[in-house]
Amino acid sequence: SNVTRLRILCILSEGERRVGEIQKMIGAKQSYISQQLKHLKVNGYLGSRREGTQIYYKLVDQKFLKIMKAF
């Protein structure tokens, strides 16, 4: 699951995304993606907001962006 979390972080480094968008990009079940998003959020990497029935996620830990830019 660490690879999936890294892929999620890479996707979100490009900007805010809905859960369904992330799920389609990764090609995994929505429940699995939601579990990984929850893990990242609990550990302080992500923030979220609700708009109607949709939940949007974004990076809140700028350290990851700095690491990405180094590569």
N, C-alpha and C positions, 0 to 999 in steps of 0.2 A: 504493500500500500504506500510505501514511501515514494515510489516512482509516480504513482497517481497523484499524490500530494504535490510533488515537484511539478508535474504537468499542470496542475491547477494553478499553482503559483505563477508559472510561466504565462499561462493564459491571462491571469488577472494582472500581470505586469503591464499588459497592453490596455487595461482599463476595466471598468466595472462590467460585470456580466450577470445575467440571470442564471439560475440553477439549470434550467432546461438547455440553455446555450452551452454551458460547460459540459453537460451530460452528452450532448450531440457531438461536441468536439472530441471528447475522450472515448465515446462509444461504450459506455458502461451503464448499468442500471441506475436510475435516478436515486434509489434508496442508498446505493453504495456511494455515489457522489455526495449525497447529503451527509452521510457519515463522515466522509473525509473533510468536507467543508466544516462540519461541526468541530472536528478535531483541530483544524487549523484556526478556527475562530476562538476556541477555548484557550489555545496556546498563544493568542495575541497576534497572529499573523493577518487575520482578516476582520473586516467589519461588514455589517449587512444593514440593509434597509428594506422595508416592505412597501410595495406599491400595489394596492389591491390584493390580488392573490399571488402576485409574483414577489420573489425575494431576490434582491440584487446583492452581490458580494463584491468587495474591493479589498485591495491590499491596504493595510494600515501600518505595517512594519516596513519602514523604508530601508532597513538593512538588507533585505532581500533584493531590492532594486539596485542597490549599490553593488552587490555581489554579481548580479546579472550583467550590469554595465562593464564589469571588469573582464568579462569573457567576450 
